[in-house]
C-alpha cells in the first residue's frame, strides 16, 4: 500500500498557499481547533479551510488536522503524545463542531462541539460556546463544558432537571478506544469557561482565558503543575498562512506551537500557465475557398497532440458531421480538454461539417458524447458567459458504439512510457510510531497494448537499508493478520516490487463499465480484482459491484506468495450532491473474512482538491479489532497543478487512518471505475468545471 504523508503535504502547501488577510484569519487553539488558548470559541474557519497544527508542552504534544467541511461544520483528527503515566501514551481522537447561530448586531455566534468522541476518551468533552466581537479588535467568549471541560469548579448539571441521568457521567468503557459513548454526551458536572482575544495588530493577537479543565489525570500523575485556571497567550501571524502560538498555562507550563493553513478553494495561481488554445477560425463564405478547407489524419493527430490530447478514433464520413474519440492526457478538467479538442476540430475539419460529436475516453473507456454546433463555436468563442452558452446549446449523452469509427493508425503518444525518480513515503500516526519515513529511488513503467488494455509496474529501492520492525502494541485475535503485519513488508533493504499489473477496461452497455486487474495489486497482496459499474451520463447515482481474489505476498515484496488467500466482495452505491460532495455506501466481505458496511463522504473542489473521511463497521467484535474498535480515517487528494499552475492530471493522495487494523480492510487497487467514469459525465466533475471550456 502506497501512502503519502497528509501532514507533509499540508505543511508544504501551507507554506506557499495564497495569502489570507489578517482580519479573516481564524485563530486556532493549542488543540488545533478554532479557539482561544486551550478553550474553544464559536468561530469557524473559512469554508473548506484546512489547518495543520503542531502544539505542545511538557505533558501534551499534539498534532491536529482540521477541515472546515461546510461554513458551519468542521471536523478534527488529532494525534497526541501524553506523558501522564510511566511511559508515553499515543492517543488518537476525533472532534466535531457546528456553529448553530451566526453572529448578529446584538446576538453572539454560538457553536456546539464534541471533543474526542471517537477516541479513548482521555480528551473527551462537550461544550456550548458563544463569541461576540466588540469593535474590530476585541473578541469575547464564554461557554459551558462537560467532561474534561467540566472538571474545574464544576457545578451540578442543570440538564438534570430534564432527566436525572444527566447529573452523573458514566465511566467510559472504552476498552481499546474508538467507540462512540453517546450516554456520556453532556452528562456529569458542568464547568464554565471563557476568555478574550485582543487583536493588537494585523499580525499579533493577545489572549487570556479561564479554563474549566482541571487536568485531573495529568495532575494525579504529576506531569502538570496545575496552579491556576488562568492561561495567557499570544498568536503571531508570521507569514501569510503560517501562525505561531505561545502560551503560559495553569501557572506552571510554557506551551508553543505552529499552525499552517490553506484553502483549496483559493488557487495559488490566478490562472493556469498552459499555452493558449487554438483560435476558432470562421469558415470562408467563398465556395472556392471552402473547397480547399480539409484535413488529414497526421495533421489532426499532431494538432491534438500539441494540446496534450491523443486522438484514438474518428468518423468524418458524413458530409455535415464529424465524430471523434480522444484521450485527455494533460488537463484536470475534462471540460477544458473538450474545449481544446473542439477548437482543433473546428480549425481542421472540412467547411461543410457543421456538427461535431466529441467523445472523451480514459483508460480506453468512452465516457460520454457531447454534440456541439460548429457555428456556436465560431459565434460564442469571445462572448460573455460563452461557456455557459455552449453548455446550454450542446447535448451530452452516452458515448456511441464503436461502429463506423476508424482507429488512428499513428499516434505521437508513445505506448511505452517509463521514468526514474526519488520517492518519499511518510506514514503518520501508525501504532506507537508517530512518524515513519522511507526515502529512495523509484522506477515506473507502463505499456498500452490497446486503448483499454495496459500493463504497468513500480519498483522501489529504499535508501535506508535494512530496517527494524517498529514496536507496535498488538492484541491477540482470532482473525488473520491481513493488515497488522503490514510493517513487516519491504524491510530487508533490497529492491521491492510495489505493484505489477495487467488491467483491462471495457463497456458492456452504454451505461455499464467493467474492469479486470491481475497481478501484484499492492505491496501486501496479489491476485485478481474484478469490477462492474452502472453509471448513466446524466445521473448523480451510480451502482457498482466488486469481487476480488487476493493472496498474501512474501514480505520481501518480490515474486513469491504466502499460503494465506481470501475472496472479498462488495456492492456499492455512489451519489453526487451539490457543492462537490460525493458519498459511497458499500456492503460486503473484507480481507479478514469479516462482513459489514463502509460509508465514505468526500468533498471535491473544481481545482482537483478532495478532502473526505470514511468509516467501516463489521461483525468483528470491538475487543478483537483492538485499539480503535473499528476502521476509520481521513483522506486527501492534492492536485499538483494547484501549486505550479501548469496543466497536469498528476495528483498526490494521502490517507490518515486512526490505526491500521485487520477489521474492515480492503484491497488497495489503483484505477477503480467510479472516479474514472464520473469525471467525464455532466453529473460529475465534467459538468462542474464547464467554465473551463474556453481555456
N, C-alpha and C positions, 0 to 999 in steps of 0.2 A: 504494500500500500504506500503510495507516494503522497506525502503531506508536506506542505509548505507552511511556514510559520505565519499564523494570522497576526501575532503580535509584531513580528518583524516587519511584515508588510504594512501594517498600520502605522508603525513608527516612521518608516521611511516615507510613506505617503504624507504623514502629518508634517514632516519637516519641510516639505516642498509644496504643501497644499496652498490653495488660494487664500489670500488674507481675509480675515474677518475684522470688522470694525470693533473696537473695544466695547462700545455700548451694547453690541449684540452678542458679545462673548458670554457664554454660560460659565459660571463659576462651579467647579467640581470639588467635592469634599475629599477627605483622605480615604474614603471608602470607594471613590471612583464614580459617585453619583452626584447629580446636581444638589448642591447643599452649601452649608456654611463651612465648619471645620470638620467635625465628625457628625453633626446633626444634619438631617435633611432639611431642605426648604421646598417651596411649592413651585419652583422654577423648572423649566424644561429646556433642553437643547433645541436648536432649530430642527425642523422636520428633516429626518434622515441623518442627522449628525452622528458621527462615530467618535467616541472618546476612548483612548487607551491611556491608563494611568498607572503609575508605579509610586506607591507611597509606603512609608513605614516609620517605625520607631523601635525601641528595644524589644518590645513584646510582640508586635504585629508587623509583618511585611506583606503588603497587598498589591496584587496586580489585577486590574479590572478592565473589562471591555464593556462599554455601554453603547447601546444603539437606540436612537430615537425612532421607534417603529412608525409612529404616526405623530402628528403635532401634539397629542395628549399622552400617548402611551410610550413608555421606554422600558427596556429590559437590560439587565446587567448580569454578566458572568464574572465571578471573582475567584481568584486563587490566592489563598492566604497562608503564610507560614506563621504559626502561632507558637510562641515559646512560653507555654503556661504550665508545663509539667516536665519531668525528666525526659529529654528527647524532644525533637521538634515534631509538631503536628502540621501536616499539609492539608488544608481544608478547602473544599470547593463549594461554592454557593451560587444561587440564582436569586435575583431580585426582580420585582415588577413594581412599577408606579404609574399612577394615572391621575392626570390633572382634571378634576371634576368641575372646576369653575375657573374661568378666566378672570384676570384682574380687571376691575372697572374703576370708575371715578372714585367710588366710595368703598366698594367691596374688594377684599383681597383675593388673590389667586389661592385656590385650595386644592390640595393633592392628597391622595391616599396611597399607601405603599406597603408592600410585603418584602421584608428582607430575609434572605436565606430560607426561603420556603421550600427549597428542593435540596437542601444540604444536610449536614449532620445536626444542624440546629444550634451550633455554638454561637453563631451570629444572628440567630433568629429574632425578629421583632416585627411589629406592625405599627403604623402611625397614621395620623391625620394632621396635616400641617397647613398653615396659612402664611402667605407672604404679601407684604404691601410696600410699595415704593412711596417715598416722600421726597419729591423733587427728583433731580437727575442723579443724586449721589447716594442717598440713604435707602437701604432696603431692610425692613424689619420682619422677623419671622417668629412665629410661636406655634407650638404643636403639642399633641398628646401622643404618648408612645406606650406600647405594651411589649412584653418580652424583655429583651435587653434594655430597651428604651423605657422600661417601667421599673427598673431596679434601684434607682436612686430616689429616696424620699417618695416612694410610690404611695398612692392613695387607693382606697377601695374602688374597684371598677364600677363606675356609675351604670354600666350596661347590665350590672347585676339586677337592676330594677326590672329589666325585661325578662331575664332568665337567670336563676341562681347559678347556673353553670358558668356564667361569665366571671364570677368572683374568683374562681380558682383556675390556675393554669396547669393543665395536666402535665406530668412529667413526660418528656419526649421519649417515646420508644423508637429511637432512630436506628437501632442496630448498627449497621454499617453506613447508615445515612442514605439520603436520596429519595425518601418517601414524603408525600405531602401529608402533614399532620394538621388537617383543617380544623380539628377540635381545639387547637391552640390559638387560632386566629382571634385577636382582640380579647383574649382571656387573661385573667390574672390582674395584678396590680397595675395601675396606670400612672405614668410619670408625665411631668410637664417639662418641656424643653423650649428653648428659644434663643434668639441672638440677633445681632445686627451686622450688616456688611456696609462699609462706607467706601465708596469709590473716590480715593484721594486724587487719582489722576487717571488718564486713559490706560495706564499700564498697572497701577498699583491699587489694590483693594485691601482694606484693613477689616479684620473680622474679630468678633467676640461672641461667645456663646455660653449658655448654661446647659450642661449636658445632663441628661437623665439616665445615662448609662453608668452604673456604679462599678463596672469592671470587676464584678464579684468573683468570677472564676479566676481571672488573672491575679487579683489581689491575694486570693487564697493560696496560690502557688508562688507568690512573692515576685512575680515578673513585672508588676506595675506598682509604683508608689502612688496610690490614689489619695492625694492630699486635698484636692479642691475640685468642685464641679465646674470651675471656670476654665475655659480654654481660650487662648489668644492666638491669632494667626494672621497671615497675610498671603495674598495671591499676587504673583507678579507675571504679567504677560510679557515674556522676554522677546519673542519674535513671532508676530502674526498668530499662528495657531499653536504655539508652544508656551505653556504656562508652568510656573513653579509655585509650590506650596511650602510654607514654613510655619510651624506652629509650636506652641508650648502647651502641653496637655496635662491636666489634672495636677498641676503644681509640681510636677517632677519629671516629665518626659519631653524631650525635644524630638519633633517629627518633621520630616521633609519629604518632598515628592515632586513628580513632574506629570503633567497631563498634556497629551498630544491629541489634537482634534482635526478632523476633516469632514467634509460634507460631499457625498457622492453626487449630489445634485448640482454642485458648483464646480464646473470644469476648470481645471488649471489653465488650459489653453482656450482662449476666447473662440478660436476657430481652428479647424484642423490644418495641417501643413501639407496635405496631399496636393498633387498637381491639379490644375484647373481642368474641368471636364471639357470634352469636345463640344463646341457650339453646334446648335441645331441649324443647318442651312435650310433656307427656303427653296423649294423646288422651282425650277425655271418654268415660266409660262410659255416660252417659245417651244413648240413641239420639236424643232430640230435640236435644240439644246437638251431637251428632256430625253430624247432618244439616245443620247450619249451617256446618260446617267445610269450607272450599273455597278456591279461588284463581282468579285470572285472570292473563292474560299480563302486563299492565302492572305488576301488583303484584309478580310473580315477577321480572321484569326489573329493577325498581327495587331489590328486596331484594338480589339478587345483585350489582348494580352497586355498592351501598353496601359490599360486601365486596371490591371490585376484581375482579369476575368478570363476564364477558359471557356471557349466555345466547344460544346460537346456534340450537338447535332442541330440540324436546321431543315426547314422546308420553305422554299420560295417558289414552289411550282405554280401556285395560284397567281393570277395576274395582279390582284389587288391586295393580297395578304401574305405576310411572312410570319413564320413561327420559328423560334429559336429556343434551344435549351442550353443553359450555361451554368458554370460553377463560379461562385463568388469566392475568390482566394484572398481578398485584401480587406474588404470593408466589414466593419462590425454590423452595420445595418444592411439588411437585405434590400431595404427600400432605396438606399444610396446606390447599391450595385444595380438595382433595377433601373434607376435613372441614368446611370452611366451607360448601361447596355442599350437603353432606348436611344440615347444620343448617338451612339456609334452606329446603330442600325439606321437611324434617320439620315445619317451622313453618307451611307454606303449603299442603301437599297435602290433598286430601280425607281424612277419617279412615279410609276403607276401604282406602286404599293402604298395603300392608304391605311391598312390595318396591320398592327404589329402585335403578335402574341408572344409574351416573354415568360419563360418557364424556368425559374431558378432551381438549381439542384444542390444538394450537399450529400456527400458520401454515395453518389450515384442515385440518390432518391429524388425524383421530380416532386417538388413541394407544392407548387400551385401554378396557375396560368393567369397572367394579367393581360387583358386586351386593351390596347391604347390606340387612339386615333393619331395618326401622324400629323394631321392638321392641328390637333391640340398641342402637340409638342412644338410645332412651329409658332403657334399663336400665343402660348402662355409661358414660354421659357423665361421671359423677363417680367411677367405680370405680377402684381401684388398678390400674395397668397396663391402663387402659381401652383405649388404642390397640392394645396387643398383642392384647387380646381381640377387638377389631373386625377386626384383620388376620387372625386365625386363623379367625374365623367368616364372613368375607366371601370372595368369589372374584373373581379378576381374570383376564379373558380378552381376546382380541382384540375391538376395537370392532365392533359390529354393522353391518349395512347401513344405507343411508340411507332405506330404505323405511319408511313409517309415521311418519317424523319430520316435524313441522311446523316450517318455518323461522320464526324470530321476525320479526315484521313491524316492530317498533320496537326500537331499542337506545339506551341512554344513552351508549354508547361511540362517539364520532364517527369516521366513516370517514376523514375528512381530519384529519391532525394535522401540526403544524409547530412549529418552535422556533428561536430565535436565541440564541447564547451564545458565550462565548470558547472557544478551544481552545488546547492546548499539546501540541506533539509534540517529544519529546526522543529522539533516536536516539543510542544509546550504542555505542561500540566499532566504529564504521564506518570501515574503512580506516585512514588515519593521522589521523583526526579522532576523538579520544576522546569528544567530546560535540558534537552538533549540535542546536540549539534553534530551533524555529519556533513563534511565537505569533500569534494573530489572532482573527478572528471567523468563526463557522461557522453556516450556516443549513441546517436539515434539514427535510424534508417527506416525508410518506408518505400514500398513499391506498389504502384497502382496497376493491377493486372487488367482489370476492366473498370469502367466508371463505378461499379458497385462492388468490386472485389479487390481487396488490397491486403497486403501483409506489412507488419511493422514490428520493430523491436527496439529495446533500450538496454544498454549495458552500462553499468556504473563501476568505477574503481574508486574506493574511498582513499583519501589521503591520510587517514588517521591510523591505518594499520590495524592489527588485531585489537579488539576491544573486549573489556569485561562486561558481563551481563549486569545491567543495572539492578540494584537490590530493590525489589518491589514487594510490598506485603501481599500475600496471596491467601485466599481462603479455599479450603477444600470443597469440591462439589462433585456431583455425580454426572456432570455433563462433560463432553470432550472439550479440551482447551483449544478452541478454534481461533481465539484472538489473544488470550492472555499470554501465549507463548511467542507472540509476535516479536518481542525484543530479542529473541534468540537468533533471528534470521540475519545473515549477512555480517557476522561479527568477526570472521576469521581474517579479514584484511585483504582477501583476494577479490578479483573482479566478479560481479554478480550479474545475472540476467534479471533485470527489473520486470520486463514483460517481453513476450514474443508471441504474436497472434496472427491469425488469418481471419479476416472478417468479411462477411457478405451482407449487403443491404439490398432489399427488394421491395416490390409493391405488388400485393395480391389483388388489390382493387383500388379505385381512385382514392379511397379514404383509409386504406389498410396497408400498413407498412410492416416489414419484417427485418430482423437482424439475427445473424448467427455468428458468434465469435468463438474460435477454438484456439487452444494453445496455453501458454503460460500467461494466465489472465492478469495476475498481480504478483506482488512479492511473496505471498504466502500460498497461493493456490493456482493450479492449472485445471483445465477441463474444457467444458463446452457450455456456452451461455446462449440461450435462445430467447427471442422476444418478439411479440406481435403487438401493434398499436393501432387503434382506431381513432382517427383524428380528422374530422371534416375541416375544410379550409375556413369556413365561416362560423365555427363553433368554439365556444370557450371551454367545452368539455372534451376530454379525451379519456379513453379506457385502454388499459394495457394488461398484458399477461407475460410473465417471465418464468422460465424453467431452466435451471442450471444443474449440471453435474460438476462437482468440484472435488479435487484430490489435493491433499496437503503436500507441498513441496518439501524437499530436503532443506535443512537450514543453511546450507552453503549457497542456495539460490542459483544452482546450475541446472542440470537437466533431470536430476533424479526426483523421485516421489517417495513419500512415506506411505504407510498402509492405510491411513485414515482417508475415507472418502464419504461424500454425502450428496444428497439431492436437495436443492432448495427451490421454492416456487412461490409466486405471489400474484395476486390480482390487484391492480391499482386503478384509481380514479384520479384524474387531474382536472383542476378547474382554474381558469384565469379570471381574476377580478379586476376592477378598475384600479388605477393608481399603481399598477405594476405588481400587485400581489398575486402569487401563484401558490396553490395548495396541492398536496398529494396525500391521498389516503390509501394505504395498502394493507392487505391481509394475506398472511402466508406462513410458510415454514422457513426458518433461518438456519444458519450453518450448524448450530449445535443441536438441531433437531427440535428446538422449541418452536411453538406456533404462537402467533399474536398479530398485533396491528402496529403500523407506523403512521404517524401524522407529521407532515412537514409543511412549513409556511415560509416562503421566501418573498422578499421584496426586491424586484429587479428594476433598475433605472435605465433610462433610454441610452445612457452612455456606456452600458455594459456592466456596471457595478451590480452586485447581488449580495444581499445580506439576509440570512434566514436561520431557522432552527428546526430541529426535529426531535421527536421522542418515540420510543418503541416500548410497548408493554407486551410481554409474552407470558406463557404459562410457567416460565422458570421462576421458582419461588425466590422472593427477595433475599432470603438468607443464603441461598445458593448462588445468586448472582454476585453477591459480595458488595463491597463498598460502592455506593451509587444507586443500588437497588434496581435500576432499570436503565436502558440505553437512552442517552440524550446528548445533544451537542449543538454547537453553533457552527455555521459555515459561511464563508465569504468568498466571493469571486471578484477579482480586481482586474480590469482591462488594462493592458499595457499602454494603449493609446491615450488613456486618461492623463498620464504623466508627460508623454512626449509629443502628443498631437499628431503623430504620423498614423496613417491608416494601416491597421493591422487587426487580425482576428485573434491574436495571441492574448492569453489571459493567465492569471495565477490564481489557483484555488487553494483555500485553507480550510481546515476542519479542526475545531476545538471541541473535543469530546471531554465530558467530565471525567470519564475513565474509559480505558479500552478493556471491556469485559467480554464474556462469551455470550451473554444473552442478547438476542436481537441483532446478531451480527450478520451483515450482508457481504456478498462479493463486491469488490471494487472493480467494476468493469467499465472501461472507457467507451464512450460513444453510444450511450443509451439513447433510445429513439426520441423521447418526448422533447428534449431540449433541441435536438436537431430539427425536428419537424415543425415545431410551433414558430420558430424564427422566420419561416417562410410563409406563415399564414397571417391573414389580416387580423385574426383574433389574438395573435401573439405579438412579438417584437416587431414583425414586419409592418403591421398597421400602426403601432405606437410611434414608430420613427419615420413615418412617411414624409415628414417635413424635410428630410434629408434627400428627397428625390432629386432636387436640382443641384445638390452639392457635388 
